[in-house]
Amino acid sequence: MQVHPPRYDVGVTQVSNAILAGTVDDAVARLGDLTVSAAAEILGDVPPARVAVLLAAMPPEIGADVLASMAADRVAVRLSALAPAMAVALLLTMPIRAAADRLGLIPVRVGNPLLRAMPPQAAADRLATMAQNAAGLRLAGLPPQVAAGLVAAMPPPAAAVRLTMMLPMTAATMLRNLPWPVVADLLMLMPPASGAEVYAAIHQVWQR
């Protein structure tokens, strides 16, 4: 994959048609003649199932570069079409910010299994970088013990903000899996009103 403009112009339509109609090897070779951004633009218009086949034929670092340069919403659709192991490998290879943005656009039912398949610290790093509301939704959709482990692996300020995006009872159920000193620190970092709501929910949940 070139990092500078090609020495000749290749019509986007011509390349797109070749990618759709040609062999996988030919399509990958044609993409290799383009800049990363041009390849990302073309693959953004190629059906997700075909993109999945092409990504499988590329070295992971090149596939990750292409996905990191593609519009985030288009990446989300294409990641959803990949085999989970390949999707995880690409998300771990691309920059954390790019991976977090794209994970945040994948439906929770698709994205959460990918988070669970990552090393815990890698998943926590991406959740800590993801938009707060998106991260809160994904934490709420994980088993409480799993979510608690990821929260504990985040920087406390990032974890506290993401807890405010969860329903108080959901947050309290998850926090039950952490030592009280850790929970107390997180509550102190939350906005007062949110911290008070979660604290009240903790009293209900933890006494069951």
Buried (B, 14 or more C-beta within 10 A) or exposed (E): BEEEEEEEEBEEEEBBEBBEEBEBEEBBEBBEBBBBBBBBBBBBEBEBEBBBBBBBEBEBEBBBBBBBBBEBEBBBBBBBBBEEEBBBBBBBBBEBEBBBBBBBBBEBEBBBEBBBBBEBEBBBBBBBBBBBEBBBBBBBBBEBEBBBBBBBBBEBEBBBBBBBBBEBBBBBBBBBBBEEEBBBBBBEBBEEEBBEBBBEBBEEBEEE
